[in-house]
Amino acid sequence: MRAPDASDGVSCGCKGIRTCLICESFRGKGQLEASGPKVVHHFTYDPETKLAVRKYAKAVSFDFPGIFLWENFISEEEEKEMISTMDQDVWNQSQSGRRKQDFGPKVNFKKQKVRIGSFSGLPPLSQRLLVRMQKVPSLADFQPVEQCNLEYHSERGSAIDPHLDDSWLWGERLVTINMLSDTTLTMSLEQGLPELGLAEEVQVAVRVPRRSLLVLHGEARHRWKHAILREHVRERRVCSTYRELSAEFLPGGQRAELGAQLLDIALSFQGIPI
């Protein structure tokens, strides 16, 4: 079964300043034009040394904590099964040329309200993946309450702007499985690193191989914004991102009762996309 594709029509899911190749074709690119050249210091993340390294200028490097990368987390057969299962469900249009499938509670982040709504749990295939994740000491107590599948495609100019994930509802670790193609996660700090003599924006490119698992925590989760730039989407890419609850929704927190309800539903692994 072929999932509906936004490119089948002229509409897209972009709002405000966000655009994709579909809406740019009839809205124009004027809003994307920069006001002038921007100075950016570019670094590359080295997973072995856990350093951000600049190779083509002054030999500057600095510690870059908060990233865990597990290459070949899933097999080719598992990837094929997961994509086939996702494509049997509807992909909904999202911002910036992406499509998505949500498995999670209904949330109004602006008003800080959460309700169960039609949330029926994480999808069945995620149960064995969670068991595998929890074999890593840093993920031993990881209990996801939300899963978001996102599809990127070069034909739609898919991307996601630099952002920090919410920390009122979502907890310390963001866990993502990357599928179908390699990509690069761009970490950015607009205020730079003055202590290193870098007064302008600093970007760190994190290579994310196909079928790998990536975890953001600590400074990489709360201080550095993350993005997928359009030029780093060269073919179809699908990722599944898992989020855990913040302390407010865990035992001892003000909304612990609701958090327990949400976790019971999530970990039933009977979910269908909302």
FIBAPA-770102 format. One line per field, with one value per residue (C-alpha): residue in one letter; residue number from 1; x, y, z negated. Coordinates in Angstrom, 2 decimals. Layout:
% FIBAPA-770102
resn	c(A  ...) .
resi	c(NUM  ...) .
x	c(X  ...) .
y	c(Y  ...) .
z	c(Z  ...) .
***
This chain:
% FIBAPA-770102
resn	c(M  R  A  P  D  A  S  D  G  V  S  C  G  C  K  G  I  R  T  C  L  I  C  E  S  F  R  G  K  G  Q  L  E  A  S  G  P  K  V  V  H  H  F  T  Y  D  P  E  T  K  L  A  V  R  K  Y  A  K  A  V  S  F  D  F  P  G  I  F  L  W  E  N  F  I  S  E  E  E  E  K  E  M  I  S  T  M  D  Q  D  V  W  N  Q  S  Q  S  G  R  R  K  Q  D  F  G  P  K  V  N  F  K  K  Q  K  V  R  I  G  S  F  S  G  L  P  P  L  S  Q  R  L  L  V  R  M  Q  K  V  P  S  L  A  D  F  Q  P  V  E  Q  C  N  L  E  Y  H  S  E  R  G  S  A  I  D  P  H  L  D  D  S  W  L  W  G  E  R  L  V  T  I  N  M  L  S  D  T  T  L  T  M  S  L  E  Q  G  L  P  E  L  G  L  A  E  E  V  Q  V  A  V  R  V  P  R  R  S  L  L  V  L  H  G  E  A  R  H  R  W  K  H  A  I  L  R  E  H  V  R  E  R  R  V  C  S  T  Y  R  E  L  S  A  E  F  L  P  G  G  Q  R  A  E  L  G  A  Q  L  L  D  I  A  L  S  F  Q  G  I  P  I) .
resi	c(1  2  3  4  5  6  7  8  9  10  11  12  13  14  15  16  17  18  19  20  21  22  23  24  25  26  27  28  29  30  31  32  33  34  35  36  37  38  39  40  41  42  43  44  45  46  47  48  49  50  51  52  53  54  55  56  57  58  59  60  61  62  63  64  65  66  67  68  69  70  71  72  73  74  75  76  77  78  79  80  81  82  83  84  85  86  87  88  89  90  91  92  93  94  95  96  97  98  99  100  101  102  103  104  105  106  107  108  109  110  111  112  113  114  115  116  117  118  119  120  121  122  123  124  125  126  127  128  129  130  131  132  133  134  135  136  137  138  139  140  141  142  143  144  145  146  147  148  149  150  151  152  153  154  155  156  157  158  159  160  161  162  163  164  165  166  167  168  169  170  171  172  173  174  175  176  177  178  179  180  181  182  183  184  185  186  187  188  189  190  191  192  193  194  195  196  197  198  199  200  201  202  203  204  205  206  207  208  209  210  211  212  213  214  215  216  217  218  219  220  221  222  223  224  225  226  227  228  229  230  231  232  233  234  235  236  237  238  239  240  241  242  243  244  245  246  247  248  249  250  251  252  253  254  255  256  257  258  259  260  261  262  263  264  265  266  267  268  269  270  271  272  273  274) .
x	c(0.00  1.35  1.04  -0.38  2.30  2.10  3.85  0.81  -0.85  0.17  -0.46  2.00  2.11  4.25  3.13  4.59  8.18  8.72  8.84  9.58  10.17  6.43  5.27  8.35  7.36  4.26  5.05  8.53  11.74  11.82  11.29  14.35  16.78  19.40  20.03  23.78  26.65  26.76  29.93  29.71  32.47  32.12  33.25  32.81  32.01  34.44  32.57  35.79  37.32  33.98  35.56  34.27  37.15  37.85  40.07  40.44  41.32  43.14  43.56  40.82  38.87  36.71  34.85  31.35  29.46  25.92  26.01  25.82  25.93  25.23  25.98  24.07  21.53  19.04  19.67  18.78  15.90  14.55  14.81  12.86  10.18  9.85  9.55  7.07  4.92  5.04  4.09  0.91  -0.27  -1.02  1.82  0.48  1.90  4.17  6.29  9.21  8.50  8.34  5.65  4.94  3.22  2.59  2.23  1.77  -0.58  -2.33  -0.20  -0.60  2.92  1.98  -0.64  1.25  -1.70  -1.64  -4.49  -4.60  -6.91  -6.76  -3.27  -3.19  0.50  3.74  3.68  4.24  7.60  9.10  8.86  11.88  13.82  13.28  14.59  17.72  18.15  17.93  20.98  23.11  23.81  22.94  19.52  18.81  15.93  14.72  10.92  9.57  6.10  6.03  7.27  7.30  8.12  9.33  9.94  12.34  12.74  14.98  12.17  10.19  13.19  12.61  14.41  13.91  15.03  17.43  15.46  15.48  12.94  10.49  11.76  8.53  7.00  9.92  12.77  16.54  17.14  16.07  16.56  16.41  16.74  17.88  16.71  17.05  19.96  22.86  22.36  24.02  22.63  23.72  24.20  24.37  25.13  24.16  26.03  29.26  31.95  33.68  35.89  37.50  37.64  34.61  32.25  30.02  27.73  29.31  28.00  29.00  28.17  27.29  27.29  24.38  24.76  21.88  20.39  22.14  20.72  21.51  20.96  21.07  21.38  22.99  24.38  23.58  19.95  19.47  22.10  22.79  20.00  19.76  18.62  18.56  19.54  18.04  21.40  21.84  18.74  19.79  17.17  14.31  15.11  12.88  13.60  11.81  12.34  11.46  10.89  10.64  8.74  10.23  10.53  7.19  5.40  7.45  7.04  7.31  6.38  3.26  1.72  2.98  -0.50  -1.00  2.55  1.86  -1.29  0.59  3.40  0.95  -0.62  2.70  4.28  1.27  2.77  -0.64  -0.48  -1.76  -0.81  -2.86) .
y	c(0.00  3.41  6.12  9.48  11.97  15.76  16.10  14.55  18.00  21.62  21.91  21.42  21.67  24.81  27.74  31.13  31.55  27.84  26.67  23.67  23.27  22.77  26.10  27.95  27.04  29.24  31.56  32.56  32.57  36.22  35.44  33.19  35.83  36.69  40.29  39.83  37.40  35.60  34.50  30.92  28.79  25.23  22.16  18.40  16.02  13.13  10.26  8.55  11.52  13.26  16.48  19.13  19.61  22.32  20.91  23.66  26.68  27.20  23.87  24.51  21.78  21.56  18.94  18.28  16.31  15.01  12.77  8.98  7.23  3.52  2.52  -0.41  -0.32  -2.04  -4.53  -4.12  -6.58  -4.64  -1.37  -2.87  -4.19  -0.88  1.20  -1.23  -1.05  2.75  3.03  1.06  3.99  7.53  10.05  13.48  16.70  18.62  21.77  22.38  19.59  16.80  14.19  12.64  9.97  10.73  8.25  10.32  12.39  15.53  18.48  22.26  23.43  27.10  26.54  23.60  21.26  17.52  15.11  11.47  12.08  9.17  8.08  4.27  3.59  3.22  0.98  -2.78  -2.89  -0.45  -2.91  -4.99  -1.85  -0.45  -3.68  -3.29  0.38  -0.45  -2.73  0.44  1.69  5.29  4.14  1.42  3.41  5.01  4.81  6.60  8.08  9.47  8.40  10.62  9.20  11.86  11.50  13.78  13.84  15.85  16.27  18.28  20.17  18.72  20.19  21.20  24.57  24.92  24.36  23.08  20.40  21.27  20.54  21.13  17.81  15.96  14.72  14.55  12.17  12.44  9.13  8.84  5.92  7.05  5.04  4.77  7.22  8.85  12.42  15.18  16.75  20.38  21.59  25.35  27.95  31.42  33.27  31.49  30.43  33.63  31.64  30.11  33.40  32.49  35.44  34.46  31.45  28.04  24.98  21.37  18.79  15.38  12.58  10.19  6.96  4.95  2.46  4.14  5.32  8.82  10.14  13.81  14.68  17.28  20.31  18.82  18.55  21.80  24.31  23.57  23.83  21.00  21.00  18.97  21.26  20.87  20.13  17.14  15.38  13.78  11.03  9.66  9.59  8.38  8.74  7.64  9.90  8.71  11.12  10.47  12.42  15.28  15.12  16.94  13.85  11.21  9.88  12.80  15.35  17.54  15.61  12.15  10.59  11.73  10.66  7.15  6.93  8.06  5.57  2.69  3.50  4.10  0.86  -1.26  -1.08  -1.21  2.19  3.46  6.90  9.85) .
z	c(0.00  0.97  -1.65  -0.46  0.53  0.15  3.49  5.18  4.94  4.63  0.89  -1.94  -5.72  -6.01  -8.17  -9.00  -7.84  -7.21  -3.61  -1.42  2.30  2.87  1.44  2.66  6.21  5.95  3.00  4.08  2.08  1.04  -2.63  -2.58  -1.41  -4.01  -4.94  -4.56  -4.96  -8.28  -10.04  -11.26  -12.76  -11.46  -13.40  -12.99  -15.82  -16.34  -18.08  -19.16  -20.99  -21.68  -20.47  -18.07  -15.62  -13.05  -10.32  -7.76  -9.87  -13.15  -14.90  -17.44  -19.16  -22.27  -24.30  -23.00  -25.65  -25.46  -22.37  -22.26  -18.87  -18.35  -14.77  -13.22  -16.04  -13.74  -10.94  -7.27  -7.77  -10.74  -8.83  -5.93  -8.29  -10.13  -6.95  -5.42  -8.56  -8.65  -4.99  -5.63  -7.78  -6.63  -6.60  -7.62  -6.21  -8.54  -8.48  -6.12  -3.67  -6.20  -6.83  -10.22  -12.27  -15.96  -18.81  -21.94  -24.10  -22.93  -24.03  -24.08  -24.87  -24.99  -27.69  -29.22  -29.00  -28.32  -27.77  -26.76  -23.81  -21.34  -22.42  -22.36  -22.98  -21.10  -18.01  -18.56  -16.76  -19.26  -22.16  -21.16  -20.24  -23.73  -25.26  -23.13  -24.09  -27.78  -27.54  -27.42  -30.97  -30.06  -28.76  -31.32  -32.86  -29.63  -29.36  -26.29  -26.45  -22.90  -19.48  -16.41  -12.98  -10.55  -6.82  -4.94  -1.16  1.12  3.66  1.12  -0.25  -3.69  -6.69  -10.31  -11.67  -14.63  -17.82  -21.38  -22.22  -25.00  -28.50  -30.45  -29.31  -27.73  -29.88  -29.68  -26.77  -23.13  -21.32  -17.52  -15.11  -11.65  -8.62  -4.82  -4.42  -6.23  -7.38  -9.38  -12.52  -12.77  -16.35  -16.75  -19.40  -18.17  -20.90  -20.02  -22.48  -23.63  -25.99  -22.90  -21.02  -18.89  -19.20  -16.25  -15.82  -16.21  -14.35  -14.95  -12.27  -13.73  -11.16  -11.72  -9.73  -8.36  -10.88  -13.82  -17.13  -18.38  -21.91  -22.89  -26.57  -28.81  -26.95  -23.54  -24.65  -26.59  -25.39  -21.72  -19.16  -16.62  -13.00  -9.79  -6.93  -3.48  -1.88  -4.19  -2.86  0.41  0.66  -1.41  -5.14  -7.95  -11.65  -14.80  -17.82  -21.31  -24.22  -27.94  -30.61  -32.62  -36.41  -36.82  -35.45  -37.28  -40.86  -43.27  -40.63  -40.60  -37.70  -38.60  -38.40  -34.82  -33.98  -35.27  -33.13  -30.04  -30.62  -31.12  -27.76  -25.98  -27.14  -26.15  -22.62  -20.98  -19.37  -16.06  -14.64  -15.89) .
***
